[in-house]
Amino acid sequence: MIIKSSERIRCVNDRPPLFEEPFDSDDASDAIAELEGEEDVAAAMAEALDTFVRDNEEYVEEGAVEEALAFACLVAARISGIAPDESAHHWLDRNPFTVSGDLRRLAAAAFALATRPRDNWFNEVQADWQGLLEHLEPYRKALHGEPQEAPAPFVPDLSRQKGQWLRAFWSIAERSLPDDTPYADAAERLVLAVNEAPDWLAWWRPANLQELLVFGQLTPGAYTERISRGRATAEAWIDFGHSHEVSDLTQVIDDLQRALTAAGRHLGLDPVPALPALPG
């Protein structure tokens, strides 16, 4: 999966879910992940939005509305370059497409349906409807061509008080790699050493981002990589093509070096420094 599915946030006693952004739900994030595999992203978006507008005029249904709103917001962010959601910046960086007049019209119509206050499942279950509408306002303005001020450029704070600039998450099949495995233990020690190395911080600084997030899949198969730049973070989704059960833990060094090299290449950074040896 390219964009992580977010679990719907529920209050105690199973009160209505709180959707804080248009990509919060599993339906939305799964639809966006599937869209990423389309040969013609704009055409697939237009088809889905057209179906939504035609089929939900009387009542806006669960599932359909979450997908359509997410698609409409991505169209809006492509038009304006403004998005309050980091996940939108990452998705757009990986998926260039052109917004035609028809696609913009469909996105605006779908956005209006998804945010109308009546006959709308989304409105009925939303715990803070007004707060969501305020969050979505930059997308609405972009779809309608209304003027809006772009946010100030992001300025990272890479002081030690702000913590680590590199984080890594490892998974096997459909679950996280257990912390007590030799690979996970070695990877944790290596990432900590990189975060503490001045030459690696100097390498990262020109990216002008707060964090690099590495999502490593450890399953046998082909090597694949997807790198993206957001507004404040970079993400490297790497399928390393091998199991976590390696005979030599220097494989951990090779894997992290490969991920950092791929990220640096996408971000236009200098060649990576040498990784430290695995700390004892």
N, C-alpha and C positions, 0 to 999 in steps of 0.2 A: 504494500500500500504506500502511496506517495504522500498523501496528506493523512495524518492520523485521524481515525474516527474518535470523536469526543463523546463521552457518555453524557446523556442529558442530566443536568444538575437538578436533583429533586430535593425539596425541603422535607423536613420530618413529617411523618403522618401522610406521606405520599401526596402532598399538595402539588399544585401545578408546577411543571418544570420551568426553570429560568433559562431562556436562551439569551445569552449576553451578546452574541454576534451571529451573523447569518450562516456561519459554518460550524456552529456548535453541535448540531445533531448528527447522529449516525447517518440518517438518510441524506443529509446535505453532503457530508464529507465523503460518503461512499459514492454518491453520484459524481462528485468532482473527480474522485480517483478514477472512476470508469471513463469519464470524459477525457482524461489525460491520454488514454490509449486510442482515441479516435484519430483517424487520418486527417479529417477536416474538422477541427474543433468548432469553428464558427458555424458551420452547417449543422453539426450535431446540437449545438446550443439553440440555434434557430428552430430546429424541429421540435426539441423538447419544450421550448417556451411557447411555441405556437400551439402545441397540444395542450399545455397547461391553460392557456388563455381560453381556448375553445371549450375545454371540458370542465372548467371550474367557475363559470360565470354565475351560477346560482348559489353554489356553496363551495368554499375553498377547502379541499380535503387534506387530511394529514398525509405526510410523506411527499405528496406532489408539491405542496406549497414550500416545503423546506428546500427541495431541489431547485425549484424555479427561482426562489429568492436568492439562493446562492449564485445561480447562473447570472441573474440580473445584476447582482453586485459586482461580479467579475467583469461583466461588460462595462459597467459604470467606471470601475477602476481602470480598465484599459483606456477608456476615453479621456479621463482626467489625470491619471497617474496618482490620484489621491485615494487612499484606503486606510481606514482606521484599524484594519485587521492585518496582522503580520502574515497570516496564512495566505491572504490574497496576493500580497507582494511576491511570496515564494511561488505560488501557482502561476502567476503571470510571467515570472522570469523564466519558468520552464516551458511555457506554452504560448509562444507568440501567435497572435491572430489579428485580423483586421475587422473592425466594426463597421459593417455596412449600414446604410440608412434603415433597411428592413430589420436588421438585428437590433439596432437601437430602439426602433419602434416597438418591437416585441418585448424587449427587456423592460421598457418603460411601462407597457401594459401589464406585464407579469408582476412588476414591482408594485404597481397600484393595486392589483388584486390581492397580492400577498400581504399588503399592509392596510387593507381597508378594515374599518372597525366593526363590520357586521358580516354575518354569514361567512365566518372565517374561523376555521379550527385553530389557526395560529393565534388569533386574538383571544380566543376562549381559554386557552391553556397558559398563555403567557402571564407570568407573575408580575412583571413590570413592563407593561405595554408601552407606556410613555418613554421609559428609559431606553427601550429597544428602538423606538422611532427616532429618538435623538441620536442614537448611535448610528443609525442608517442614513441620517440626513445628508452626509457627503455623497453617498451613492445616488440618492434621489436628485440632488442638485446636478450631478454630472449627467444623468440621463435626460434631464430637461434643459441642459445648457445654461443653468443659472450660475452666476459668478460666485466663486468661493476662493478664500485665501488658502494657499498651500501651506501645510505645516512647516515650521522651521526645520532646516536640515538636522538629521539626527547626529548627536555628538556623543560618542561612547565615553564611558568613564572606566578606564582600565587600571585604576588604582587598586592596590591589593585589597582595600576595604570592600570593593565591589565583588570580590570573589574571583572564580576561575573564568577564563575566556574560552576554554575548551571543555566540552562535556561530551561523553560518549555513552551510547545505550546499545546493548547487544541483545539479539534475540535469536531464538532457534524455533523453526516452524512457526507456530502461532502464539508463542509465549516468550517471556523474557528469559534470558540466560540466567540460571541460578547463580547467586553471588558466591556460593561455596565451590564453584568449579575452578580448576587451575587457570583456565583461560581468563575468566572474569577477574580473578584475583590479580593476575599479571597485568591485565589491561587497566585496572583501576590504579595500580602503582605507576604504570607508565604514563597515564594521563596526568596524574598528580605531578610527576617529574617534569612533564612538558609545561604544565602551567607555572611551575616554579623556575623555569629556565629563562634567563634574560634574553638569550638569542632568539628563542621562539616568540617571546612577547614582541620583540623588535620586528620579527617577520610578520606578525599579525597586525600590528598597529596601522599600516597603510590601508588596510581593508576598511577602516572607519566604521567598524561594526562592533557590537558588544560581545557577541558569542559566536562560536562555531559549534554546531550540534552535529555529531556524527551518529548516524543510526546504522549499525552494522548487523547484517543478517548472516548467520553462520550455518549454512546448510549446503550440502553437496549440490553442484550444478554449475551453471555458467556465471562468470563474473559480470556484474552490471553496476552502473553508477548513475545517479541522478543528483546533480548539484544545483543549488539555487541560492540567490541572494535576495533577502528581504530588506526591510527598511533598517532593522536593528540587528539582524542575525543572518548567518549563513547556515544552510543545511546540506549535509552530505549523506545521501541514502545509498549505501553500498551493500550489495550482495556479494560476499567474498568468494562464494563458490566452493567452500569447504566446510567441514564440520568443526565444532569447537574442540573436538577431541583430537588434538594435535600431538605428535610425538615430541616436538621441539617447540618450546614456548617462545623462541625467537620469531616464530610465525606471528605472534602478537605485534612485534616491532614492525615486521613487514606489512601487516595489515594496516596498522595505524599510519605508517609512512605512506602507503598507497592512498589512503583516504585523504590525508592532509595535502598530498601532492595534487590530487584531483581537485580539491577545494581551492587550493592556491592558483591552479591553472585557470579555473573558472573566474576567479576574482581578480586575475591579473597581478598576482603577487610574485615576488622574487622566488627563485628555487628554494625549496625547504632546507633548513639546516639539518644536520645529522641528529637523529634521535638519540637520546641517552640510552645507555645499557639498562636492562631491566634492573630496577632497584632490588636489593636483597631483602 
